Amino acid sequence: MNHMSSGSNSTCQMSDMLWNWDVIDTCFISSGWHNTTRGAFAASCIGVVFMAILLELLRRISRDYDKLILKQLSSVSEKTKNYRIRRATPLQQLIRSLIHTVIFGLAYLLMLLVMSYNGYLIFSILIGTGIGKFFCDWLILGVESTSNEDEPTVCCG
């Protein structure tokens, strides 16, 4: 199935849901994302790697922000000895919702790119999520601290 791109005589190569390794004249998501050269395709792959890394980073930010809110709520409850149900403020919930929306949108775009069945893009997504997981979601097990210090450092902990 070939689609004409706007303003150009070249066509987008789309291989009807079949695994492919097409590089030149490929279009992803829309005809506006038309790769006419190997360099443009390489830039697309690099951009997709960064999109996947960004997705992992935003997931980490979301978890850390939730932990921050929980810590704030629990410290308020401890100070006042008030153990009633507490909720995030409207601003905190708005920020949580915005982060979630961006995460959902990025994940959806990456899913649409996978549906192009282009091997290079699929491997770019896998590489990006692997790099993102490695750098943005480092597993750290802490020891419960009884002092007022936040966290021990790597060299002193």
N, CA and C of each residue as an Amber inpcrd file, in Angstrom:
protein
   471
   0.8450000  -1.1490000   0.0000000   0.0000000   0.0000000   0.0000000
   0.9030000   1.2280000   0.0000000   0.9190000   1.9990000  -1.0370000
   1.7230000   3.2040000  -1.1410000   0.8430000   4.4210000  -0.9780000
   1.3630000   5.4000000  -0.2730000   0.6470000   6.6490000  -0.0690000
   1.5040000   7.7860000  -0.6000000   0.9010000   8.7080000  -1.2790000
   1.6380000   9.8690000  -1.7800000   1.9030000  10.8220000  -0.6310000
   3.0900000  11.3690000  -0.5760000   3.3740000  12.3800000   0.4240000
   3.0580000  13.7400000  -0.1640000   2.6670000  14.6400000   0.7100000
   2.2680000  15.9570000   0.2240000   3.4770000  16.7540000  -0.2410000
   3.3680000  17.3980000  -1.3660000   4.4120000  18.2720000  -1.8760000
   5.5880000  17.5430000  -2.4890000   5.4640000  16.2700000  -2.7620000
   6.5820000  15.5060000  -3.3010000   6.0590000  14.4520000  -4.2570000
   6.8960000  14.0540000  -5.2200000   6.5050000  13.0180000  -6.1500000
   6.8540000  11.6230000  -5.6390000   7.6370000  11.5250000  -4.5820000
   8.0090000  10.2130000  -4.0590000   6.8770000   9.6650000  -3.1920000
   6.8690000   8.3800000  -3.0540000   5.8150000   7.7330000  -2.2880000
   6.3730000   7.1420000  -1.0080000   5.5010000   6.9810000  -0.0370000
   5.8710000   6.3310000   1.2110000   5.7420000   4.8370000   1.0450000
   6.7800000   4.1270000   1.4470000   6.7290000   2.6670000   1.4030000
   6.0970000   2.1750000   2.6960000   4.9500000   1.5440000   2.5840000
   4.2980000   0.9460000   3.7440000   3.9860000  -0.4970000   3.3710000
   4.4390000  -1.4250000   4.1930000   4.3660000  -2.8220000   3.7860000
   3.2540000  -3.5880000   4.4800000   2.0740000  -3.0870000   4.4910000
   0.8640000  -3.7920000   4.9130000   1.0820000  -4.7950000   6.0420000
   1.5500000  -4.3160000   7.1550000   1.6940000  -5.1210000   8.3570000
   2.6010000  -6.3330000   8.1750000   3.6620000  -6.1680000   7.4230000
   4.6660000  -7.2120000   7.2700000   6.0040000  -6.6930000   7.7770000
   6.7410000  -7.5490000   8.4370000   8.0690000  -7.1700000   8.9270000
   8.8860000  -6.6630000   7.7550000   9.5730000  -5.5400000   7.9450000
  10.3540000  -4.9850000   6.8500000  11.6000000  -4.2920000   7.3740000
  12.5260000  -4.0670000   6.4680000  13.7680000  -3.3660000   6.7660000
  13.9020000  -2.1620000   5.8290000  12.7790000  -1.6010000   5.3900000
  12.7970000  -0.4610000   4.4720000  13.4310000   0.7510000   5.1430000
  14.1820000   1.5120000   4.3590000  14.8580000   2.6970000   4.8790000
  14.4440000   3.9340000   4.0920000  14.5980000   3.9080000   2.7940000
  14.3140000   5.0620000   1.9450000  12.8190000   5.0940000   1.6060000
  12.2620000   6.2900000   1.5810000  10.8410000   6.5240000   1.2900000
   9.9120000   5.8180000   2.2810000  10.3280000   5.7900000   3.5430000
   9.4590000   5.2450000   4.5860000   8.7080000   6.3720000   5.2600000
   7.5040000   6.1010000   5.6490000   6.6910000   7.0540000   6.4030000
   6.2250000   6.3720000   7.6780000   6.2310000   7.1130000   8.7580000
   5.7900000   6.5730000  10.0350000   4.7250000   7.4800000  10.6170000
   3.6520000   6.8980000  11.0370000   2.4900000   7.5360000  11.6560000
   1.7320000   8.4190000  10.6630000   2.4180000   9.2700000   9.9090000
   1.7360000  10.1010000   8.9110000   2.6860000  10.3660000   7.7390000
   2.1350000  10.9030000   6.6640000   2.9810000  11.2070000   5.5040000
   3.9340000  12.3590000   5.7960000   3.6890000  13.0970000   6.8470000
   4.5920000  14.1700000   7.2510000   5.9220000  13.6620000   7.7870000
   5.9340000  12.4280000   8.2430000   7.1680000  11.8150000   8.7430000
   7.7010000  10.9100000   7.6380000   8.1960000  11.5290000   6.5830000
   8.6490000  10.8280000   5.3820000  10.1680000  10.8780000   5.3400000
  10.7870000   9.7120000   5.3650000  12.2480000   9.6040000   5.3070000
  12.6680000   9.3660000   3.8640000  13.2800000  10.3710000   3.2510000
  13.6780000  10.2580000   1.8460000  15.1450000   9.8940000   1.6860000
  15.9230000   9.9560000   2.7660000  17.3510000   9.6260000   2.7030000
  17.7140000   8.7090000   3.8660000  18.8690000   8.0920000   3.7670000
  19.3560000   7.2500000   4.8580000  19.6270000   8.0860000   6.1080000
  20.1180000   9.2970000   5.8950000  20.3860000  10.1890000   7.0260000
  19.1140000  10.5490000   7.7810000  18.0500000  10.8340000   7.0510000
  16.7700000  11.1470000   7.6940000  16.2480000   9.9360000   8.4560000
  16.4330000   8.7620000   7.8770000  15.9870000   7.5440000   8.5520000
  16.8060000   7.3110000   9.8220000  18.1290000   7.5140000   9.7310000
  18.9860000   7.3610000  10.9170000  18.5780000   8.3490000  12.0060000
  18.2640000   9.5890000  11.6160000  17.8020000  10.5860000  12.5870000
  16.4820000  10.1440000  13.2210000  15.6140000   9.5390000  12.4300000
  14.3520000   9.0280000  12.9690000  14.6160000   7.9480000  14.0100000
  15.5290000   7.0420000  13.7040000  15.8580000   5.9700000  14.6540000
  16.4490000   6.5400000  15.9410000  17.3350000   7.5050000  15.8180000
  17.9340000   8.1340000  16.9990000  16.8600000   8.8630000  17.8070000
  15.9700000   9.5600000  17.1180000  14.8720000  10.2380000  17.7980000
  13.9660000   9.2730000  18.5330000  13.7200000   8.1140000  17.9390000
  12.8810000   7.1040000  18.5750000  13.5790000   6.5380000  19.8140000
  14.8920000   6.3490000  19.7490000  15.6390000   5.9130000  20.9370000
  15.4370000   6.9200000  22.0620000  15.5590000   8.2080000  21.7540000
  15.3860000   9.2340000  22.7770000  13.9490000   9.3170000  23.2800000
  12.9790000   9.0480000  22.4210000  11.5830000   9.0050000  22.8720000
  11.3870000   7.8920000  23.9000000  11.9820000   6.7300000  23.6410000
  11.8560000   5.6070000  24.5620000  12.5770000   5.8890000  25.8800000
  13.7460000   6.5260000  25.8020000  14.4640000   6.9140000  27.0280000
  13.6240000   7.9090000  27.8200000  13.0350000   8.8850000  27.1290000
  12.1810000   9.8740000  27.7870000  10.9970000   9.2090000  28.4740000
  10.4340000   8.2040000  27.8410000   9.3160000   7.4800000  28.4550000
   9.7450000   6.8470000  29.7770000  10.8920000   6.2010000  29.7960000
  11.3870000   5.5900000  31.0380000  11.7000000   6.6510000  32.0900000
  12.2550000   7.7750000  31.6580000  12.5410000   8.8690000  32.5930000
  11.2560000   9.4100000  33.2030000  10.2390000   9.6050000  32.3950000
   8.9620000  10.1190000  32.9130000   8.2970000   9.1210000  33.8550000
   8.4410000   7.8380000  33.5690000   7.9060000   6.8320000  34.4940000
   8.5950000   6.9370000  35.8410000   9.9070000   7.1530000  35.8180000
  10.6640000   7.2980000  37.0640000  10.2450000   8.5740000  37.8000000
  10.1180000   9.6590000  37.0630000   9.6950000  10.9280000  37.6710000
   8.3200000  10.7620000  38.3160000   7.4270000  10.0510000  37.6500000
   6.0950000   9.8230000  38.1820000   6.1470000   9.0660000  39.5060000
   6.9280000   7.9930000  39.5540000   7.0550000   7.2250000  40.7960000
   7.6840000   8.0590000  41.9030000   8.7350000   8.8120000  41.5740000
   9.4030000   9.6380000  42.5790000   8.4850000  10.7440000  43.0860000
   7.6910000  11.3220000  42.2000000   6.7590000  12.3760000  42.6180000
   5.6860000  11.8010000  43.5440000   5.1940000  10.6070000  43.2320000
   4.2220000   9.9620000  44.1160000   4.8340000   9.6910000  45.4860000
   6.0930000   9.2240000  45.5260000   6.7700000   8.9850000  46.8070000
   6.9230000  10.2850000  47.5920000   7.2440000  11.3830000  46.8810000
   7.3830000  12.6740000  47.5390000   6.0610000  13.1070000  48.1680000
   4.9780000  12.9560000  47.4410000   3.6630000  13.3230000  47.9690000
   3.3220000  12.4610000  49.1840000   3.5640000  11.1600000  49.0870000
   3.2790000  10.2700000  50.2140000   4.1130000  10.6390000  51.4370000
   5.3660000  10.9950000  51.2020000   6.2420000  11.3970000  52.3130000
   5.7160000  12.6730000  52.9690000   5.2980000  13.6420000  52.1400000
   4.7500000  14.8840000  52.6860000   3.4790000  14.6210000  53.4830000
   2.6130000  13.7890000  52.9540000   1.3540000  13.4970000  53.6350000
   1.5790000  12.7430000  54.9330000   2.5220000  11.8120000  54.9280000
   2.7720000  11.0500000  56.1520000   3.4660000  11.9130000  57.1990000
   4.3180000  12.8520000  56.7980000   4.9830000  13.7130000  57.7870000
   3.9890000  14.6760000  58.4170000   3.0170000  15.1370000  57.6600000
   1.9750000  16.0080000  58.2240000   1.1530000  15.2260000  59.2310000
   0.8340000  13.9840000  58.9130000   0.0460000  13.1500000  59.8210000
   0.8170000  12.8530000  61.1000000   2.1390000  12.6130000  60.9960000
   2.9480000  12.3300000  62.1700000   3.0630000  13.5480000  63.0730000
   3.2240000  14.7320000  62.4750000   3.3880000  15.9490000  63.2670000
   2.1060000  16.2930000  64.0320000   0.9880000  16.0970000  63.3930000
  -0.2810000  16.4630000  64.0290000  -0.9130000  15.2910000  64.7660000
  -0.3050000  14.1220000  64.6660000  -0.8570000  12.8940000  65.2520000
  -2.2930000  12.6800000  64.7870000  -2.5430000  13.1430000  63.5730000
  -3.8660000  13.0280000  62.9810000  -3.7870000  11.9530000  61.9010000
  -4.4440000  10.8360000  62.1140000  -4.3250000   9.7150000  61.1960000
  -5.5620000   9.5490000  60.3220000  -6.1980000  10.6440000  60.0130000
  -7.3420000  10.5670000  59.1120000  -6.8410000  10.4500000  57.6690000
  -7.7390000  10.1640000  56.7680000  -7.3720000  10.0140000  55.3590000
  -6.9490000  11.3680000  54.8080000  -5.8010000  11.3700000  54.1400000
  -5.2810000  12.5930000  53.5360000  -5.1620000  12.3650000  52.0430000
  -5.3100000  13.4300000  51.2810000  -5.2130000  13.3530000  49.8250000
  -4.2200000  14.3760000  49.3110000  -3.7670000  14.1130000  48.0940000
  -2.8990000  15.0770000  47.4240000  -3.6920000  16.3590000  47.1870000
  -2.9870000  17.4720000  47.1220000  -3.6540000  18.7470000  46.8280000
  -4.1080000  18.7400000  45.3650000  -5.0220000  19.6260000  45.0070000
  -5.4290000  19.6950000  43.5940000  -4.2550000  19.9580000  42.6450000
  -3.2990000  20.7990000  43.0520000  -2.1280000  21.0610000  42.2060000
  -1.2800000  19.8010000  42.0500000  -1.0530000  19.0850000  43.1420000
  -0.2810000  17.8370000  43.0660000  -0.9820000  16.8260000  42.1620000
  -2.3060000  16.7330000  42.2840000  -3.0460000  15.7900000  41.4500000
  -3.0240000  16.2110000  39.9880000  -3.0560000  17.5280000  39.7380000
  -2.9600000  18.0230000  38.3630000  -1.6080000  17.6590000  37.7600000
  -0.5380000  17.8480000  38.5200000   0.8040000  17.5050000  38.0370000
   0.8940000  16.0050000  37.7770000   0.3610000  15.1870000  38.6820000
   0.3520000  13.7340000  38.4800000  -0.3960000  13.3780000  37.1950000
  -1.5260000  14.0360000  36.9740000  -2.3340000  13.7530000  35.7800000
  -1.6130000  14.1590000  34.5070000  -0.9340000  15.3140000  34.5360000
  -0.1970000  15.7630000  33.3550000   0.9530000  14.8220000  33.0260000
   1.6810000  14.3860000  34.0430000   2.7760000  13.4390000  33.8170000
   2.2210000  12.1460000  33.2380000   1.1130000  11.6660000  33.7920000
   0.4930000  10.4390000  33.2950000   0.0510000  10.5840000  31.8330000
  -0.5010000  11.7430000  31.4960000  -0.9680000  11.9860000  30.1270000
   0.1940000  11.9650000  29.1420000   1.3060000  12.5830000  29.5070000
   2.4810000  12.5870000  28.6350000   3.0320000  11.1670000  28.4910000
   3.0870000  10.4260000  29.6030000   3.5490000   9.0340000  29.5480000
   2.6510000   8.2140000  28.6300000   1.3530000   8.3550000  28.7920000
   0.3990000   7.6000000  27.9780000   0.5550000   7.9680000  26.4970000
   0.6890000   9.2640000  26.2010000   0.8440000   9.7090000  24.8180000
   2.1170000   9.1810000  24.1830000   3.2300000   9.2470000  24.9030000
   4.4980000   8.7250000  24.3770000   4.4280000   7.2170000  24.1600000
   3.8590000   6.5110000  25.1140000   3.7350000   5.0580000  24.9740000
   2.8600000   4.7180000  23.7670000   1.8100000   5.4720000  23.5540000
   0.9280000   5.2300000  22.4170000   1.6540000   5.4900000  21.0890000
   2.4270000   6.5850000  21.0340000   3.1980000   6.8660000  19.8150000
   4.2120000   5.7620000  19.5350000   4.8800000   5.2780000  20.5700000
   5.8340000   4.1890000  20.3780000   5.1220000   2.9170000  19.9170000
   3.9250000   2.6750000  20.4460000   3.1580000   1.5220000  20.0000000
   2.7910000   1.6470000  18.5210000   2.4150000   2.8570000  18.1010000
   2.1060000   3.0670000  16.6870000   3.3460000   2.8490000  15.8140000
   4.5030000   3.2490000  16.3090000   5.7410000   3.0200000  15.5560000
   6.0580000   1.5330000  15.4520000   5.8010000   0.7800000  16.5000000
   5.9990000  -0.6710000  16.4280000   5.0850000  -1.2610000  15.3720000
   3.8970000  -0.7020000  15.2310000   2.9390000  -1.2280000  14.2610000
   3.3470000  -0.9510000  12.8150000   4.4260000  -0.2170000  12.6130000
   4.9680000  -0.0650000  11.2570000   5.7090000  -1.3310000  10.8360000
   6.0230000  -2.1830000  11.8070000   6.7440000  -3.4370000  11.5880000
   8.1090000  -3.2290000  10.9520000   8.6680000  -2.0300000  11.1310000
  10.0050000  -1.7680000  10.6090000  11.0200000  -2.2390000  11.6520000
  11.8600000  -3.1870000  11.2660000  12.8140000  -3.7750000  12.1890000
  13.7370000  -2.7720000  12.8390000  14.1890000  -1.7930000  12.0730000
  15.0960000  -0.7860000  12.6220000  14.4170000   0.0400000  13.7160000
  13.1700000   0.4170000  13.4890000  12.4570000   1.2070000  14.4960000
  12.1400000   0.3710000  15.7280000  11.7650000  -0.8710000  15.5220000
  11.4700000  -1.7350000  16.6640000  12.7200000  -1.9160000  17.5160000
  13.8610000  -2.1640000  16.8860000  15.1000000  -2.2950000  17.6490000
  15.5030000  -0.9640000  18.2920000  15.2030000   0.1480000  17.6490000
  15.4730000   1.4580000  18.2540000  14.6580000   1.6370000  19.5270000
  13.4090000   1.2180000  19.5000000  12.5570000   1.3090000  20.6860000
  13.0980000   0.4080000  21.7920000  13.4730000  -0.8120000  21.4320000
  14.0160000  -1.7380000  22.4300000  15.3160000  -1.2120000  23.0350000
  16.1800000  -0.6630000  22.1990000  17.4360000  -0.0840000  22.6940000
  17.1400000   1.0920000  23.6260000  16.2230000   1.9610000  23.2210000
  15.8770000   3.1180000  24.0440000  15.2770000   2.7320000  25.3860000
  14.3810000   1.7440000  25.4000000  13.8010000   1.3340000  26.6820000
  14.8440000   0.6490000  27.5580000  15.7640000  -0.0820000  26.9380000
  16.8380000  -0.6970000  27.7160000  17.7580000   0.3410000  28.3330000
  18.1670000   1.3200000  27.5340000  19.0200000   2.4020000  28.0510000
  18.2750000   3.1940000  29.1150000  17.0120000   3.4860000  28.8460000
  16.2120000   4.2430000  29.8080000  16.0490000   3.5140000  31.1230000
  15.7910000   2.2240000  31.0600000  15.6560000   1.4310000  32.2930000
  16.9700000   1.4130000  33.0520000  18.0800000   1.2540000  32.3230000
  19.3910000   1.1870000  32.9610000  19.7120000   2.4880000  33.7000000
  19.5210000   3.6250000  33.0510000  19.9250000   4.8950000  33.6450000
  18.8490000   5.5530000  34.5060000  17.5860000   5.3230000  34.2240000
  16.5210000   6.0560000  34.9020000  15.8120000   5.2570000  35.9830000
  16.0590000   3.9760000  36.0670000  15.3300000   3.1660000  37.0320000
  16.2840000   2.2460000  37.7770000  17.3430000   2.8560000  38.3090000
  18.3390000   2.1040000  39.0500000  17.7140000   1.6690000  40.3640000
  17.7540000   0.3770000  40.6500000  17.1570000  -0.1530000  41.8720000
  18.0510000   0.1570000  43.0550000  17.4820000   0.8120000  44.0470000
  18.2170000   1.1670000  45.2630000  17.4030000   0.6770000  46.4510000
  18.0160000  -0.1390000  47.2750000  17.3710000  -0.5890000  48.4920000
  17.9520000   0.2090000  49.6430000  17.1060000   0.8950000  50.3640000
  17.5740000   1.7420000  51.4480000  17.4480000   1.0460000  52.7900000
  18.1610000   1.5810000  53.7450000  18.0780000   1.1330000  55.1180000
  17.2840000   2.1820000  55.8590000  16.3440000   1.7440000  56.6630000
  15.5280000   2.6750000  57.4330000  16.4290000   3.5040000  58.3320000
  16.3260000   4.8100000  58.2090000  17.1730000   5.7180000  58.9740000
  16.4240000   6.2030000  60.2030000  17.1260000   6.2680000  61.3310000
  16.5110000   6.7850000  62.5450000  16.9450000   8.2150000  62.8250000
  17.8820000   8.7300000  62.0150000  18.3470000  10.0960000  62.2160000
  17.5680000  11.0440000  61.3240000  17.8830000  12.3210000  61.4000000
  17.2190000  13.3370000  60.6000000  17.8310000  13.4960000  59.2230000
  18.9130000  12.7640000  58.9260000  19.5500000  12.8640000  57.6250000
  18.6460000  12.2440000  56.5720000  18.6910000  12.8050000  55.3600000
  17.8360000  12.2950000  54.2930000  18.2550000  10.8860000  53.8960000
  19.4350000  10.7450000  53.2900000  19.9220000   9.4500000  52.8420000
  21.4310000   9.4440000  52.9180000  22.0180000   8.3010000  53.2360000
  23.4810000   8.2380000  53.2160000  23.9940000   8.2980000  51.7870000
  25.1880000   8.8280000  51.6510000  25.7900000   8.8710000  50.3230000
  26.4180000   7.5250000  50.0190000  26.8000000   7.3480000  48.7590000
  27.3850000   6.0760000  48.3460000  28.6940000   5.8150000  49.0950000
  29.5030000   6.8480000  49.2470000  30.8060000   6.6350000  49.8720000
  30.7160000   6.5440000  51.3970000  29.6890000   7.0980000  51.9770000
  29.6200000   7.1630000  53.4370000  28.5010000   6.3010000  54.0160000
  27.7320000   5.6220000  53.1970000  26.5410000   4.9510000  53.6700000
  26.7510000   3.5800000  54.1200000
